Amino acid sequence: MTITVNKMELASKVLAVILLGVAAYFYSAGESDYAFAAAVVGICSFFLSMRFAIKRRLAAAETSGIKDEGGK
């Protein structure tokens, strides 16, 4: 079974939402250290999902023949 970029992107977004929810719980419980750690990992997961989306978009543009002319 292969893991595609789409699945990795979705998994990263789901993980980000879960971790941000956990961070909100820890914040409301008064555990600010755990809240900070969960929020940082959740934000990193979100940006990782954005990286997968950008990588997929760039690969699609490359296969379709659209290239950056560099200002020409």
C-alpha positions as CSV (number, residue, x, y, z in Angstrom):
1,M,0.0,0.0,0.0
2,T,1.5,3.3,-1.0
3,I,0.8,6.6,0.7
4,T,0.1,9.4,-1.7
5,V,0.7,13.1,-1.2
6,N,-3.1,13.7,-0.9
7,K,-3.3,11.2,2.0
8,M,-0.3,12.8,3.7
9,E,-1.8,16.2,3.3
10,L,-5.2,15.1,4.7
11,A,-3.5,13.3,7.6
12,S,-1.4,16.3,8.5
13,K,-4.5,18.6,8.5
14,V,-6.5,16.2,10.7
15,L,-3.5,15.9,13.1
16,A,-3.3,19.7,13.2
17,V,-6.9,20.1,14.1
18,I,-6.7,17.4,16.8
19,L,-3.6,18.9,18.3
20,L,-5.1,22.4,18.3
21,G,-8.1,21.0,20.1
22,V,-5.9,19.3,22.6
23,A,-4.1,22.6,23.1
24,A,-7.4,24.4,23.7
25,Y,-8.3,21.7,26.3
26,F,-5.0,22.0,28.1
27,Y,-5.3,25.8,28.1
28,S,-8.7,25.7,29.7
29,A,-7.4,23.2,32.2
30,G,-4.6,25.6,33.2
31,E,-1.8,23.4,31.9
32,S,-0.1,26.1,29.8
33,D,3.1,24.2,29.2
34,Y,1.2,21.3,27.6
35,A,-1.0,23.7,25.7
36,F,2.0,25.4,24.3
37,A,3.7,22.2,23.2
38,A,0.5,20.8,21.6
39,A,-0.1,24.1,19.8
40,V,3.4,24.2,18.4
41,V,3.2,20.6,17.1
42,G,-0.2,21.3,15.7
43,I,1.0,24.4,13.9
44,C,4.0,22.5,12.5
45,S,1.6,19.8,11.2
46,F,-0.5,22.5,9.5
47,F,2.5,24.0,7.7
48,L,3.6,20.5,6.7
49,S,0.2,19.9,5.1
50,M,0.6,23.2,3.3
51,R,4.0,22.0,2.0
52,F,2.4,18.9,0.6
53,A,-0.3,21.0,-1.1
54,I,2.3,23.3,-2.7
55,K,4.4,20.4,-3.7
56,R,1.4,18.7,-5.4
57,R,0.5,22.0,-7.1
58,L,4.0,22.5,-8.4
59,A,4.2,19.0,-9.7
60,A,0.9,19.4,-11.6
61,A,2.1,22.7,-13.1
62,E,5.4,21.1,-14.2
63,T,3.6,18.2,-15.9
64,S,1.2,20.5,-17.7
65,G,4.1,22.4,-19.2
66,I,3.6,25.7,-17.4
67,K,7.0,27.2,-16.6
68,D,8.1,30.4,-15.0
69,E,9.7,32.6,-17.7
70,G,11.6,34.6,-15.1
71,G,10.1,38.0,-15.9
72,K,10.1,37.6,-19.7
